Amino acid sequence: MVTLLNTIEDQAARRICADYGDAPDALLEILHGVQHLHGYLPETALRTVAHTLNITRADVHGVATFYHDFKLKKQAAQTLKICRAEACQAVGANELIAAAEKAFKVKIDEGGLTVGLEAMYCLGNCALGPAVLVDDRLYGRVDIEKLKSISAKHAKKAGGRS
Ligand code: FES
């Protein structure tokens, strides 16, 4: 027997499932809806989705972990997405990542409170690597000083840190 909690995440997940007729075929859309609402996929919401759609938690977890865009942990206020595919690696992406981890005191792909770093695998800007994506804005030829400046600029725009 599954015991569902009556958390905000559970209620919202039930509502989103209902919007899609509680249809298991709509799992992807439902997960997008849950993530859009919370910024990530809370465990309680995943459990509720599985129960409501009458599918296994393993099925839900499999889909949630297969797609890179789904986040299972709460995300930092700002995410700096750094390309580490071959062309960007050839022009210093790994060095940029190492410097960014040191500067922002966070490991890549491990979340963070204020700033998070996320590895990407080609942003379509190969000729201008290392490439970085922040808030859907693409930057090229990024070094650590430019990355700090980009971070500060976007934080200012968001009304966060300066
Ligand atoms: S390899 Fe980095 S943008 Fe394509």
Backbone and ligand atoms as CSV (ligand in chain L), in Angstrom:
chain,resi,resn,atom,element,x,y,z
A,1,MET,N,N,0.842,-1.194,0.000
A,1,MET,CA,C,0.000,0.000,0.000
A,1,MET,C,C,0.883,1.252,0.000
A,2,VAL,N,N,0.534,2.210,-0.837
A,2,VAL,CA,C,1.291,3.455,-0.931
A,2,VAL,C,C,0.642,4.502,-0.037
A,3,THR,N,N,1.433,5.121,0.806
A,3,THR,CA,C,0.922,6.209,1.632
A,3,THR,C,C,1.351,7.519,1.008
A,4,LEU,N,N,0.374,8.298,0.594
A,4,LEU,CA,C,0.690,9.593,0.006
A,4,LEU,C,C,0.599,10.665,1.074
A,5,LEU,N,N,1.537,11.562,1.049
A,5,LEU,CA,C,1.499,12.685,1.970
A,5,LEU,C,C,0.631,13.768,1.345
A,6,ASN,N,N,0.228,14.696,2.144
A,6,ASN,CA,C,-0.586,15.782,1.618
A,6,ASN,C,C,0.245,17.054,1.547
A,7,THR,N,N,1.420,16.933,0.965
A,7,THR,CA,C,2.301,18.084,0.842
A,7,THR,C,C,1.866,18.934,-0.341
A,8,ILE,N,N,2.420,20.127,-0.412
A,8,ILE,CA,C,2.131,21.006,-1.548
A,8,ILE,C,C,2.550,20.324,-2.844
A,9,GLU,N,N,3.712,19.631,-2.794
A,9,GLU,CA,C,4.190,18.948,-3.997
A,9,GLU,C,C,3.209,17.865,-4.443
A,10,ASP,N,N,2.636,17.128,-3.464
A,10,ASP,CA,C,1.676,16.076,-3.808
A,10,ASP,C,C,0.422,16.663,-4.443
A,11,GLN,N,N,-0.098,17.690,-3.834
A,11,GLN,CA,C,-1.327,18.309,-4.356
A,11,GLN,C,C,-1.101,18.854,-5.762
A,12,ALA,N,N,0.018,19.514,-5.957
A,12,ALA,CA,C,0.314,20.078,-7.273
A,12,ALA,C,C,0.493,18.963,-8.299
A,13,ALA,N,N,1.173,17.890,-7.913
A,13,ALA,CA,C,1.388,16.775,-8.836
A,13,ALA,C,C,0.057,16.140,-9.229
A,14,ARG,N,N,-0.839,15.984,-8.264
A,14,ARG,CA,C,-2.164,15.422,-8.586
A,14,ARG,C,C,-2.914,16.326,-9.561
A,15,ARG,N,N,-2.801,17.633,-9.348
A,15,ARG,CA,C,-3.485,18.589,-10.218
A,15,ARG,C,C,-2.911,18.512,-11.641
A,16,ILE,N,N,-1.597,18.429,-11.744
A,16,ILE,CA,C,-0.968,18.364,-13.071
A,16,ILE,C,C,-1.350,17.058,-13.769
A,17,CYS,N,N,-1.349,15.955,-13.035
A,17,CYS,CA,C,-1.770,14.680,-13.630
A,17,CYS,C,C,-3.206,14.788,-14.132
A,18,ALA,N,N,-4.071,15.401,-13.334
A,18,ALA,CA,C,-5.484,15.547,-13.723
A,18,ALA,C,C,-5.613,16.380,-14.992
A,19,ASP,N,N,-4.750,17.403,-15.128
A,19,ASP,CA,C,-4.774,18.225,-16.348
A,19,ASP,C,C,-4.523,17.377,-17.594
A,20,TYR,N,N,-3.818,16.266,-17.423
A,20,TYR,CA,C,-3.520,15.372,-18.551
A,20,TYR,C,C,-4.357,14.101,-18.475
A,21,GLY,N,N,-5.478,14.166,-17.774
A,21,GLY,CA,C,-6.402,13.033,-17.728
A,21,GLY,C,C,-5.815,11.816,-17.031
A,22,ASP,N,N,-4.832,12.013,-16.154
A,22,ASP,CA,C,-4.162,10.915,-15.442
A,22,ASP,C,C,-3.657,9.842,-16.419
A,23,ALA,N,N,-3.246,10.275,-17.601
A,23,ALA,CA,C,-2.832,9.341,-18.652
A,23,ALA,C,C,-1.341,9.016,-18.541
A,24,PRO,N,N,-0.990,7.745,-18.394
A,24,PRO,CA,C,0.427,7.369,-18.328
A,24,PRO,C,C,1.218,7.818,-19.552
A,25,ASP,N,N,0.566,7.885,-20.708
A,25,ASP,CA,C,1.259,8.331,-21.931
A,25,ASP,C,C,1.712,9.789,-21.840
A,26,ALA,N,N,1.143,10.531,-20.906
A,26,ALA,CA,C,1.492,11.950,-20.770
A,26,ALA,C,C,2.581,12.164,-19.719
A,27,LEU,N,N,3.286,11.102,-19.357
A,27,LEU,CA,C,4.288,11.210,-18.287
A,27,LEU,C,C,5.304,12.325,-18.536
A,28,LEU,N,N,5.820,12.413,-19.767
A,28,LEU,CA,C,6.819,13.461,-20.057
A,28,LEU,C,C,6.240,14.861,-19.822
A,29,GLU,N,N,5.070,15.110,-20.347
A,29,GLU,CA,C,4.438,16.423,-20.177
A,29,GLU,C,C,4.175,16.704,-18.698
A,30,ILE,N,N,3.754,15.694,-17.974
A,30,ILE,CA,C,3.471,15.854,-16.543
A,30,ILE,C,C,4.763,16.189,-15.791
A,31,LEU,N,N,5.842,15.499,-16.110
A,31,LEU,CA,C,7.111,15.794,-15.431
A,31,LEU,C,C,7.585,17.205,-15.767
A,32,HIS,N,N,7.404,17.612,-17.017
A,32,HIS,CA,C,7.751,19.002,-17.376
A,32,HIS,C,C,6.918,19.975,-16.552
A,33,GLY,N,N,5.642,19.671,-16.379
A,33,GLY,CA,C,4.769,20.542,-15.593
A,33,GLY,C,C,5.217,20.630,-14.143
A,34,VAL,N,N,5.586,19.489,-13.571
A,34,VAL,CA,C,6.047,19.469,-12.174
A,34,VAL,C,C,7.340,20.272,-12.056
A,35,GLN,N,N,8.254,20.068,-13.002
A,35,GLN,CA,C,9.529,20.790,-12.923
A,35,GLN,C,C,9.327,22.287,-13.150
A,36,HIS,N,N,8.432,22.630,-14.050
A,36,HIS,CA,C,8.161,24.056,-14.297
A,36,HIS,C,C,7.654,24.723,-13.011
A,37,LEU,N,N,6.857,24.001,-12.268
A,37,LEU,CA,C,6.277,24.552,-11.039
A,37,LEU,C,C,7.306,24.699,-9.919
A,38,HIS,N,N,8.136,23.670,-9.723
A,38,HIS,CA,C,9.046,23.661,-8.575
A,38,HIS,C,C,10.490,24.020,-8.927
A,39,GLY,N,N,10.834,23.959,-10.205
A,39,GLY,CA,C,12.216,24.183,-10.609
A,39,GLY,C,C,13.026,22.893,-10.589
A,40,TYR,N,N,12.435,21.832,-10.112
A,40,TYR,CA,C,13.049,20.499,-10.096
A,40,TYR,C,C,11.940,19.488,-9.824
A,41,LEU,N,N,12.305,18.214,-9.754
A,41,LEU,CA,C,11.308,17.166,-9.534
A,41,LEU,C,C,11.435,16.638,-8.103
A,42,PRO,N,N,10.638,17.158,-7.186
A,42,PRO,CA,C,10.720,16.663,-5.801
A,42,PRO,C,C,10.323,15.184,-5.714
A,43,GLU,N,N,10.990,14.461,-4.842
A,43,GLU,CA,C,10.734,13.029,-4.686
A,43,GLU,C,C,9.269,12.748,-4.360
A,44,THR,N,N,8.680,13.582,-3.507
A,44,THR,CA,C,7.276,13.351,-3.144
A,44,THR,C,C,6.372,13.489,-4.365
A,45,ALA,N,N,6.691,14.425,-5.235
A,45,ALA,CA,C,5.882,14.612,-6.435
A,45,ALA,C,C,6.026,13.406,-7.369
A,46,LEU,N,N,7.240,12.862,-7.481
A,46,LEU,CA,C,7.449,11.685,-8.351
A,46,LEU,C,C,6.653,10.495,-7.841
A,47,ARG,N,N,6.622,10.340,-6.531
A,47,ARG,CA,C,5.853,9.235,-5.935
A,47,ARG,C,C,4.370,9.407,-6.230
A,48,THR,N,N,3.894,10.633,-6.101
A,48,THR,CA,C,2.476,10.906,-6.364
A,48,THR,C,C,2.139,10.678,-7.833
A,49,VAL,N,N,3.027,11.107,-8.727
A,49,VAL,CA,C,2.796,10.907,-10.160
A,49,VAL,C,C,2.693,9.416,-10.465
A,50,ALA,N,N,3.601,8.623,-9.926
A,50,ALA,CA,C,3.575,7.172,-10.164
A,50,ALA,C,C,2.261,6.573,-9.675
A,51,HIS,N,N,1.860,6.939,-8.472
A,51,HIS,CA,C,0.628,6.408,-7.899
A,51,HIS,C,C,-0.587,6.838,-8.719
A,52,THR,N,N,-0.631,8.112,-9.074
A,52,THR,CA,C,-1.794,8.649,-9.792
A,52,THR,C,C,-1.923,8.039,-11.185
A,53,LEU,N,N,-0.783,7.830,-11.851
A,53,LEU,CA,C,-0.822,7.275,-13.211
A,53,LEU,C,C,-0.864,5.747,-13.201
A,54,ASN,N,N,-0.776,5.180,-11.991
A,54,ASN,CA,C,-0.780,3.722,-11.831
A,54,ASN,C,C,0.364,3.060,-12.610
A,55,ILE,N,N,1.551,3.658,-12.482
A,55,ILE,CA,C,2.765,3.078,-13.048
A,55,ILE,C,C,3.792,2.969,-11.915
A,56,THR,N,N,4.862,2.249,-12.142
A,56,THR,CA,C,5.809,2.033,-11.049
A,56,THR,C,C,6.678,3.283,-10.835
A,57,ARG,N,N,7.185,3.409,-9.624
A,57,ARG,CA,C,8.106,4.506,-9.334
A,57,ARG,C,C,9.375,4.347,-10.167
A,58,ALA,N,N,9.730,3.097,-10.464
A,58,ALA,CA,C,10.916,2.852,-11.299
A,58,ALA,C,C,10.699,3.414,-12.702
A,59,ASP,N,N,9.481,3.281,-13.221
A,59,ASP,CA,C,9.183,3.841,-14.551
A,59,ASP,C,C,9.347,5.362,-14.532
A,60,VAL,N,N,8.801,5.983,-13.509
A,60,VAL,CA,C,8.881,7.446,-13.406
A,60,VAL,C,C,10.337,7.871,-13.226
A,61,HIS,N,N,11.032,7.182,-12.350
A,61,HIS,CA,C,12.435,7.509,-12.089
A,61,HIS,C,C,13.275,7.312,-13.353
A,62,GLY,N,N,12.982,6.266,-14.110
A,62,GLY,CA,C,13.720,6.001,-15.351
A,62,GLY,C,C,13.597,7.150,-16.332
A,63,VAL,N,N,12.400,7.665,-16.492
A,63,VAL,CA,C,12.196,8.790,-17.412
A,63,VAL,C,C,12.848,10.055,-16.851
A,64,ALA,N,N,12.674,10.276,-15.550
A,64,ALA,CA,C,13.209,11.496,-14.927
A,64,ALA,C,C,14.727,11.538,-14.978
A,65,THR,N,N,15.375,10.390,-14.936
A,65,THR,CA,C,16.836,10.375,-14.961
A,65,THR,C,C,17.403,10.236,-16.376
A,66,PHE,N,N,16.574,9.811,-17.323
A,66,PHE,CA,C,17.059,9.643,-18.697
A,66,PHE,C,C,17.305,10.990,-19.367
A,67,TYR,N,N,16.434,11.939,-19.129
A,67,TYR,CA,C,16.529,13.242,-19.798
A,67,TYR,C,C,17.341,14.217,-18.942
A,68,HIS,N,N,18.379,14.761,-19.549
A,68,HIS,CA,C,19.309,15.646,-18.851
A,68,HIS,C,C,18.621,16.901,-18.303
A,69,ASP,N,N,17.561,17.331,-18.959
A,69,ASP,CA,C,16.892,18.567,-18.531
A,69,ASP,C,C,16.080,18.401,-17.251
A,70,PHE,N,N,15.756,17.168,-16.900
A,70,PHE,CA,C,15.030,16.981,-15.638
A,70,PHE,C,C,16.019,17.025,-14.483
A,71,LYS,N,N,15.669,17.780,-13.445
A,71,LYS,CA,C,16.536,17.930,-12.274
A,71,LYS,C,C,15.885,17.277,-11.068
A,72,LEU,N,N,16.647,16.449,-10.378
A,72,LEU,CA,C,16.103,15.760,-9.209
A,72,LEU,C,C,16.418,16.491,-7.913
A,73,LYS,N,N,17.254,17.525,-8.002
A,73,LYS,CA,C,17.592,18.310,-6.820
A,73,LYS,C,C,17.243,19.764,-7.066
A,74,LYS,N,N,16.967,20.467,-5.992
A,74,LYS,CA,C,16.713,21.901,-6.084
A,74,LYS,C,C,17.932,22.572,-6.725
A,75,GLN,N,N,17.683,23.473,-7.663
A,75,GLN,CA,C,18.775,24.098,-8.405
A,75,GLN,C,C,19.201,25.426,-7.775
A,76,ALA,N,N,20.427,25.801,-8.064
A,76,ALA,CA,C,20.951,27.082,-7.588
A,76,ALA,C,C,20.150,28.222,-8.214
A,77,ALA,N,N,20.233,29.399,-7.596
A,77,ALA,CA,C,19.514,30.554,-8.129
A,77,ALA,C,C,19.960,30.865,-9.556
A,78,GLN,N,N,21.237,30.613,-9.861
A,78,GLN,CA,C,21.765,30.856,-11.202
A,78,GLN,C,C,22.570,29.634,-11.639
A,79,THR,N,N,22.321,29.172,-12.860
A,79,THR,CA,C,23.075,28.034,-13.384
A,79,THR,C,C,23.900,28.470,-14.583
A,80,LEU,N,N,25.218,28.238,-14.494
A,80,LEU,CA,C,26.123,28.526,-15.602
A,80,LEU,C,C,26.354,27.208,-16.333
A,81,LYS,N,N,25.853,27.123,-17.557
A,81,LYS,CA,C,25.965,25.889,-18.334
A,81,LYS,C,C,27.200,25.996,-19.221
A,82,ILE,N,N,28.170,25.128,-18.963
A,82,ILE,CA,C,29.449,25.192,-19.667
A,82,ILE,C,C,29.586,23.980,-20.582
A,83,CYS,N,N,29.875,24.247,-21.853
A,83,CYS,CA,C,30.040,23.154,-22.806
A,83,CYS,C,C,31.362,22.443,-22.554
A,84,ARG,N,N,31.294,21.132,-22.483
A,84,ARG,CA,C,32.530,20.364,-22.346
A,84,ARG,C,C,32.641,19.288,-23.430
A,85,ALA,N,N,32.000,19.547,-24.576
A,85,ALA,CA,C,32.156,18.640,-25.715
A,85,ALA,C,C,33.509,18.908,-26.376
A,86,GLU,N,N,33.866,18.080,-27.361
A,86,GLU,CA,C,35.229,18.048,-27.896
A,86,GLU,C,C,35.775,19.405,-28.347
A,87,ALA,N,N,35.023,20.130,-29.177
A,87,ALA,CA,C,35.549,21.388,-29.721
A,87,ALA,C,C,35.840,22.380,-28.597
A,88,CYS,N,N,34.981,22.435,-27.614
A,88,CYS,CA,C,35.219,23.362,-26.499
A,88,CYS,C,C,36.354,22.858,-25.602
A,89,GLN,N,N,36.446,21.549,-25.448
A,89,GLN,CA,C,37.575,21.006,-24.667
A,89,GLN,C,C,38.897,21.379,-25.313
A,90,ALA,N,N,38.923,21.358,-26.648
A,90,ALA,CA,C,40.163,21.649,-27.374
A,90,ALA,C,C,40.638,23.085,-27.149
A,91,VAL,N,N,39.716,23.963,-26.754
A,91,VAL,CA,C,40.111,25.359,-26.532
A,91,VAL,C,C,39.971,25.771,-25.060
A,92,GLY,N,N,40.002,24.789,-24.163
A,92,GLY,CA,C,40.116,25.125,-22.742
A,92,GLY,C,C,38.888,24.983,-21.867
A,93,ALA,N,N,37.873,24.236,-22.299
A,93,ALA,CA,C,36.658,24.101,-21.474
A,93,ALA,C,C,36.952,23.448,-20.125
A,94,ASN,N,N,37.792,22.430,-20.119
A,94,ASN,CA,C,38.067,21.752,-18.839
A,94,ASN,C,C,38.813,22.675,-17.875
A,95,GLU,N,N,39.701,23.508,-18.409
A,95,GLU,CA,C,40.405,24.474,-17.568
A,95,GLU,C,C,39.423,25.523,-17.042
A,96,LEU,N,N,38.492,25.933,-17.908
A,96,LEU,CA,C,37.468,26.888,-17.480
A,96,LEU,C,C,36.614,26.282,-16.361
A,97,ILE,N,N,36.234,25.038,-16.508
A,97,ILE,CA,C,35.418,24.375,-15.486
A,97,ILE,C,C,36.181,24.302,-14.168
A,98,ALA,N,N,37.449,23.918,-14.227
A,98,ALA,CA,C,38.254,23.840,-13.001
A,98,ALA,C,C,38.348,25.205,-12.319
A,99,ALA,N,N,38.558,26.250,-13.113
A,99,ALA,CA,C,38.653,27.599,-12.549
A,99,ALA,C,C,37.307,28.046,-11.990
A,100,ALA,N,N,36.223,27.684,-12.671
A,100,ALA,CA,C,34.884,28.062,-12.206
A,100,ALA,C,C,34.542,27.344,-10.900
A,101,GLU,N,N,34.913,26.069,-10.802
A,101,GLU,CA,C,34.657,25.333,-9.556
A,101,GLU,C,C,35.359,26.002,-8.379
A,102,LYS,N,N,36.561,26.473,-8.643
A,102,LYS,CA,C,37.334,27.143,-7.596
A,102,LYS,C,C,36.720,28.515,-7.275
A,103,ALA,N,N,36.399,29.269,-8.308
A,103,ALA,CA,C,35.877,30.630,-8.108
A,103,ALA,C,C,34.513,30.640,-7.432
A,104,PHE,N,N,33.638,29.707,-7.836
A,104,PHE,CA,C,32.276,29.720,-7.293
A,104,PHE,C,C,32.105,28.714,-6.142
A,105,LYS,N,N,33.199,28.016,-5.802
A,105,LYS,CA,C,33.202,27.060,-4.688
A,105,LYS,C,C,32.062,26.034,-4.820
A,106,VAL,N,N,31.967,25.460,-6.010
A,106,VAL,CA,C,30.936,24.450,-6.260
A,106,VAL,C,C,31.461,23.493,-7.323
A,107,LYS,N,N,31.111,22.222,-7.205
A,107,LYS,CA,C,31.517,21.237,-8.201
A,107,LYS,C,C,30.498,21.206,-9.336
A,108,ILE,N,N,30.992,20.943,-10.537
A,108,ILE,CA,C,30.090,20.891,-11.684
A,108,ILE,C,C,29.086,19.747,-11.503
A,109,ASP,N,N,27.856,20.018,-11.880
A,109,ASP,CA,C,26.747,19.060,-11.808
A,109,ASP,C,C,26.414,18.620,-10.390
A,110,GLU,N,N,26.759,19.433,-9.405
A,110,GLU,CA,C,26.413,19.072,-8.026
A,110,GLU,C,C,25.571,20.148,-7.354
A,111,GLY,N,N,24.857,20.917,-8.132
A,111,GLY,CA,C,23.969,21.934,-7.558
A,111,GLY,C,C,24.736,23.105,-6.999
A,112,GLY,N,N,24.256,23.657,-5.909
A,112,GLY,CA,C,24.846,24.869,-5.325
A,112,GLY,C,C,23.705,25.758,-4.876
A,113,LEU,N,N,23.983,26.675,-3.965
A,113,LEU,CA,C,22.912,27.539,-3.471
A,113,LEU,C,C,22.706,28.749,-4.366
A,114,THR,N,N,23.784,29.511,-4.572
A,114,THR,CA,C,23.665,30.740,-5.349
A,114,THR,C,C,23.981,30.492,-6.818
A,115,VAL,N,N,25.152,29.888,-7.056
A,115,VAL,CA,C,25.573,29.605,-8.430
A,115,VAL,C,C,25.821,28.105,-8.580
A,116,GLY,N,N,25.279,27.542,-9.636
A,116,GLY,CA,C,25.525,26.146,-9.963
A,116,GLY,C,C,26.204,26.053,-11.318
A,117,LEU,N,N,27.001,25.010,-11.504
A,117,LEU,CA,C,27.670,24.773,-12.781
A,117,LEU,C,C,27.107,23.489,-13.378
A,118,GLU,N,N,26.807,23.553,-14.670
A,118,GLU,CA,C,26.243,22.373,-15.319
A,118,GLU,C,C,27.000,22.094,-16.607
A,119,ALA,N,N,27.395,20.853,-16.796
A,119,ALA,CA,C,28.095,20.474,-18.028
A,119,ALA,C,C,27.086,20.298,-19.152
A,120,MET,N,N,27.410,20.828,-20.310
A,120,MET,CA,C,26.578,20.647,-21.498
A,120,MET,C,C,27.446,19.956,-22.545
A,121,TYR,N,N,26.801,19.351,-23.525
A,121,TYR,CA,C,27.561,18.646,-24.551
A,121,TYR,C,C,27.182,19.171,-25.921
A,122,CYS,N,N,27.761,20.295,-26.251
A,122,CYS,CA,C,27.627,21.066,-27.482
A,122,CYS,C,C,26.419,21.992,-27.433
A,123,LEU,N,N,26.722,23.257,-27.483
A,123,LEU,CA,C,25.699,24.298,-27.482
A,123,LEU,C,C,25.531,24.882,-28.886
A,124,GLY,N,N,26.170,24.238,-29.869
A,124,GLY,CA,C,26.059,24.726,-31.244
A,124,GLY,C,C,26.878,25.980,-31.502
A,125,ASN,N,N,27.872,26.209,-30.692
A,125,ASN,CA,C,28.702,27.410,-30.813
A,125,ASN,C,C,30.178,27.001,-30.872
A,126,CYS,N,N,30.438,25.878,-31.546
A,126,CYS,CA,C,31.742,25.214,-31.508
A,126,CYS,C,C,32.891,26.113,-31.974
A,127,ALA,N,N,32.647,26.981,-32.936
A,127,ALA,CA,C,33.718,27.830,-33.463
A,127,ALA,C,C,34.152,28.899,-32.456
A,128,LEU,N,N,33.322,29.132,-31.445
A,128,LEU,CA,C,33.618,30.188,-30.481
A,128,LEU,C,C,33.738,29.652,-29.062
A,129,GLY,N,N,34.284,28.471,-28.927
A,129,GLY,CA,C,34.434,27.878,-27.606
A,129,GLY,C,C,35.525,28.536,-26.796
A,130,PRO,N,N,35.563,28.322,-25.502
A,130,PRO,CA,C,34.553,27.602,-24.727
A,130,PRO,C,C,33.227,28.370,-24.705
A,131,ALA,N,N,32.147,27.612,-24.873
A,131,ALA,CA,C,30.813,28.203,-24.936
A,131,ALA,C,C,30.096,28.033,-23.599
A,132,VAL,N,N,29.312,29.038,-23.252
A,132,VAL,CA,C,28.568,29.037,-21.990
A,132,VAL,C,C,27.154,29.537,-22.263
A,133,LEU,N,N,26.185,28.932,-21.593
A,133,LEU,CA,C,24.790,29.338,-21.720
A,133,LEU,C,C,24.274,29.738,-20.338
A,134,VAL,N,N,23.713,30.936,-20.249
A,134,VAL,CA,C,23.130,31.411,-18.983
A,134,VAL,C,C,21.782,32.044,-19.299
A,135,ASP,N,N,20.734,31.569,-18.649
A,135,ASP,CA,C,19.382,32.117,-18.871
A,135,ASP,C,C,19.055,32.212,-20.362
A,136,ASP,N,N,19.341,31.169,-21.102
A,136,ASP,CA,C,19.069,31.117,-22.543
A,136,ASP,C,C,19.891,32.106,-23.369
A,137,ARG,N,N,20.925,32.694,-22.792
A,137,ARG,CA,C,21.817,33.589,-23.536
A,137,ARG,C,C,23.143,32.861,-23.739
A,138,LEU,N,N,23.584,32.808,-25.001
A,138,LEU,CA,C,24.787,32.069,-25.350
A,138,LEU,C,C,26.000,33.001,-25.414
A,139,TYR,N,N,27.116,32.561,-24.825
A,139,TYR,CA,C,28.355,33.331,-24.840
A,139,TYR,C,C,29.460,32.474,-25.435
A,140,GLY,N,N,30.422,33.128,-26.123
A,140,GLY,CA,C,31.550,32.424,-26.709
A,140,GLY,C,C,32.871,32.958,-26.207
A,141,ARG,N,N,33.922,32.152,-26.438
A,141,ARG,CA,C,35.286,32.493,-26.019
A,141,ARG,C,C,35.316,32.946,-24.553
A,142,VAL,N,N,34.726,32.115,-23.714
A,142,VAL,CA,C,34.604,32.477,-22.302
A,142,VAL,C,C,35.823,31.986,-21.524
A,143,ASP,N,N,36.424,32.893,-20.795
A,143,ASP,CA,C,37.465,32.510,-19.834
A,143,ASP,C,C,36.903,32.797,-18.439
A,144,ILE,N,N,37.680,32.563,-17.399
A,144,ILE,CA,C,37.136,32.677,-16.050
A,144,ILE,C,C,36.730,34.119,-15.720
A,145,GLU,N,N,37.498,35.098,-16.192
A,145,GLU,CA,C,37.119,36.487,-15.900
A,145,GLU,C,C,35.808,36.856,-16.592
A,146,LYS,N,N,35.666,36.410,-17.836
A,146,LYS,CA,C,34.422,36.685,-18.557
A,146,LYS,C,C,33.255,35.945,-17.889
A,147,LEU,N,N,33.510,34.735,-17.415
A,147,LEU,CA,C,32.454,33.968,-16.757
A,147,LEU,C,C,31.982,34.663,-15.478
A,148,LYS,N,N,32.910,35.175,-14.693
A,148,LYS,CA,C,32.540,35.911,-13.469
A,148,LYS,C,C,31.704,37.133,-13.826
A,149,SER,N,N,32.108,37.822,-14.883
A,149,SER,CA,C,31.387,39.009,-15.320
A,149,SER,C,C,29.975,38.652,-15.805
A,150,ILE,N,N,29.872,37.569,-16.560
A,150,ILE,CA,C,28.563,37.104,-17.050
A,150,ILE,C,C,27.668,36.753,-15.861
A,151,SER,N,N,28.236,36.054,-14.892
A,151,SER,CA,C,27.479,35.655,-13.704
A,151,SER,C,C,26.961,36.885,-12.961
A,152,ALA,N,N,27.825,37.856,-12.762
A,152,ALA,CA,C,27.426,39.074,-12.045
A,152,ALA,C,C,26.345,39.827,-12.812
A,153,LYS,N,N,26.491,39.896,-14.134
A,153,LYS,CA,C,25.520,40.610,-14.960
A,153,LYS,C,C,24.126,39.965,-14.861
A,154,HIS,N,N,24.088,38.634,-14.940
A,154,HIS,CA,C,22.798,37.936,-14.875
A,154,HIS,C,C,22.208,37.985,-13.472
A,155,ALA,N,N,23.065,37.968,-12.450
A,155,ALA,CA,C,22.554,38.058,-11.084
A,155,ALA,C,C,21.928,39.419,-10.841
A,156,LYS,N,N,22.548,40.446,-11.404
A,156,LYS,CA,C,22.032,41.802,-11.271
A,156,LYS,C,C,20.665,41.911,-11.927
A,157,LYS,N,N,20.575,41.339,-13.154
A,157,LYS,CA,C,19.312,41.347,-13.892
A,157,LYS,C,C,18.215,40.668,-13.098
A,158,ALA,N,N,18.587,39.572,-12.420
A,158,ALA,CA,C,17.592,38.803,-11.663
A,158,ALA,C,C,17.269,39.459,-10.336
A,159,GLY,N,N,18.010,40.520,-10.001
A,159,GLY,CA,C,17.762,41.221,-8.746
A,159,GLY,C,C,18.396,40.522,-7.560
A,160,GLY,N,N,19.317,39.579,-7.849
A,160,GLY,CA,C,19.996,38.851,-6.781
A,160,GLY,C,C,21.251,39.554,-6.354
A,161,ARG,N,N,22.310,38.749,-6.248
A,161,ARG,CA,C,23.585,39.315,-5.812
A,161,ARG,C,C,24.164,40.209,-6.892
A,162,SER,N,N,25.082,41.050,-6.536
A,162,SER,CA,C,25.640,41.965,-7.524
A,162,SER,C,C,26.962,41.488,-8.020
L,1,FES,S1,S,31.563,21.713,-28.693
L,1,FES,FE1,FE,31.071,23.377,-27.390
L,1,FES,S2,S,29.580,24.447,-28.492
L,1,FES,FE2,FE,29.950,22.714,-29.716
